[in-house]
C-alpha cells in the first residue's frame, strides 16, 4: 500500500458539477484539496441540460456565466404532435424584462457535459484538475480528520484529509458507508435519455409526440452547443430496452408513426427509474454529502444539477472559513440551509412530473430558484433595521455608478471570495474595516451611487443602514451603522 505524501484540507469524491463547483470554491480561496472520480474519463452525456437563473448568478461569480451562454442557448419553442397527426407550435416563451435586481430571467440550455467541461477549464486556470480512475474504497474518520483508501492504476493509496465531501452521485459509496438513510420513493416511471445524431427533424423546435400518454410519449430536443438531439421517453418498468441506433429508431417510428426520422449514431444513452430521495443527514463528523449523494430528483423542472451546484457553493466558503480558523459550528449551517431547499425542490419536481404525465407541465418562477431563503439557519439574524431585505435572503443586484465615473453593479462588488459590507448614505470612514470584508459606501457622496434608486428599491434601505453580504450572495445581517457590536459578533461567528 502506498500513501499520498501530502495531506490535504479537503478530499472531494466525485467530479461532476457539484464536485467541480466545490473544487473551484476552494481553489479560489487557496484551500488544498484533492478531487477524485472512479470513472476513467469525464461524463459525456447531456443529462442535466438546464441552468436556472440563480445558478447563472453563481456561475457569474465563478467567472463562467458568459462562457456557458456562448455555448448554450435559450430553450426552443415546443412543437407538439397529436396522435391524430396534427401538430402545434407553442409560442416561444416570452423573455421577461430584465429587472435590475435579477440579471438572469430565463433558464439557459447547456448539455451537462459542456457545463462540466467549462467548470474543468476554469479549474485548470487555478492550476487544478480532477484525478480520474481513482476510486474511494474505504473511509475512516477520527477527531482530527479523515483517512480514505483509494485505488487507481498504481494500486491502493491512503489519502489523509481534514474533511471529506461526497459528491459521488445517487448511488454514493460514502453515504452507504456512513449508513445514512436515503428515504423517499420510486415514482413509478422508467425512462430513457439519449444523445443522438439524427435526420428528419428541424432544430428550431423541441419536438414532443403523444404528450399525456406514458406508453407512447417521446420527445426530441435539439441540444444547444452541439449538432445532437436529446431523446427522452418513458419505457416499461420491466424488461430490456434496446439503446442502439436501430433500437431507438424503431421506438421513435412506432411512437410517432413516421419513417423519415433517421438516427445515425448514439453518443450516450441511459435507462433509469425515476426516484425522489433525500438523505436523512448531510453531515457525519468531518464528512459531508452534497449534490445527488444527498438528494435525487426526477428530471422535470430542471432542478437536480442546479440544486447540486448550489449545495457546493454554500459549503465551499464555510469549509474554507473553518480551515482558516472559524468555529466548527459554522459547518452545521450547511445542512440547516441546504436540506430544506432540497426537500422543496423534490416536491416541486414530483409535482411537475405528475403534470407531465397529463401532458400539462408548466414551469413557473419557482423553478428559477431566485427566491430561495435560508430562514431556518443559525446564521440568520433578527432584523435590527427597517430594511426590506433580511438575513438569509438572496442579495439582489442593482446598477451603480462609481465615484470615478464608471458604471458597475452590485454583483460586481460581490464577485469573489470575500464578504461585502454596504453602507447606505454613510461616510466610508464610518464603516468598520476588517480583513476579508470589502466595504462600500452607497450614496451621492459615497464610493458608488445608486443610479435610478434601484438599491433603495430592492433593499428598502434608510440612511445609516448597513448590509453584510455573505460570499455566496445571501444576506448575513442588516443593522444600523451605530450597532457595531452586532456586526462584530456576527463577523466573529463566521471567522472574520
VENQUIVEN-V798791 format. One line per field, one symbol per residue. ss: DSSP state (a for helix, b for strand, c for the rest). phi: phi as a letter, one per 20 degrees, with the letter a starting at -180 (. if undefined). psi: psi as a letter, one per 30 degrees, with the letter a starting at -180 (. if undefined). A space follows every 10 residues. Layout:
# VENQUIVEN-V798791
ss=???
phi=???
psi=???
This chain:
# VENQUIVEN-V798791
ss=cbbccccbbb bbbcccaaaa aaaaaaaccc ccbbbbbccc cccccccccb bcaaaaaaaa acccaaaaaa acbbccbbbb bcccccbbbc ccccccccbc cbcccccbbc caaaaaaaaa aaaaaccccc bbccbbbbbb bccccbbbbb bbccbbbbbb bbbbbbcccc ccaaaaaccc cbbbbbbbbb bbbbbbbbbc ccccbbbbbc cccccccbbb bbccccccbb bbbbbccccc ccccaaaaaa aaaaaacccc cbbbbbbbbb bbbbbbbbbc ccbbccbbbc aaacbbcccc cccaaaaaaa aaaaaaaaaa aaaccccaaa aaaaaaaaaa aaaaaaaaaa aaaaaaaccc ccccaaaacc ccbccccccc cccccccccc ccbbccccbb bbccccbbba aaaaccccbb bbbbcccaaa cccbccbbbb bbcccccbbc aaaaaaaaac ccccbbbbbc cccbbbbbbb cccaaaaaaa aaaccc
phi=.ddffdfcfc dddpdeffff ffgfgfffdm efbcdcbfff bggddehedd dfgfffffff fencffffff eeaffffedd defenfbbef ggffffgfeg ecfddcfdeb ggffgfffff fffffencbf demcdfdabc ccfdrcddec dbfepdcddd bfccdeddnf egffgffele fcfqbeemcd bdcbdcebco cfeeceecdl fndfecfbcc dfegnbdede dcafcgfcof cedfgfffff ffffeemdde edeeadeabb dbdfccccff cdbcmddcdb mffdaccfff nmdfffffgf gffffgffgf fffepffgfg fffffgeeff ffffffffff fffffffemc ecedffffme dfbefdefef dffdceffec gnefefeafc cffeoefbbg fffffpeeec dddelcfgfe efebfncedc edrfdefcde fnmffgffdm edgnfccddf femdfebdae gfefffffff fffdnd
psi=klkkfjllek kkjjhaeeee eeeeeeefgg kklkjlkflf lkkglfdjfk jleeeeeefe efggeeeeee eallkllkjk klfgfllkjk kkkkjkkkke fjfkfllkjk kefeeeeeee eeeefgglll jlgjkkfkkk laffakjkkl kaffbklkkk lelkkjhgaf hkeeeeefhk kilblkggkk llkkklkllf klgfljkkkh kfjffgkkkj kkjkglglkk kkkklkflll kjgleeeeee eeeeffgkgg jkkekkeklk klkkljkkke kfkjcgklkl bfffkkllfk fhfdeeeeef eeeeeefeee eeefflkffe fffeeeeeee eeeeeeeeee eeeeeeefgh kjkafeffgf gkkifgkffk kkkglglekl kflkjllkkl jlfffkkale feefklgllk kkkjhkkeff kkkkkfkkkk kjlegaelki kfgeeeeefh llkfkkkkkl fgglkekkll ffieeeeeee eefgg.
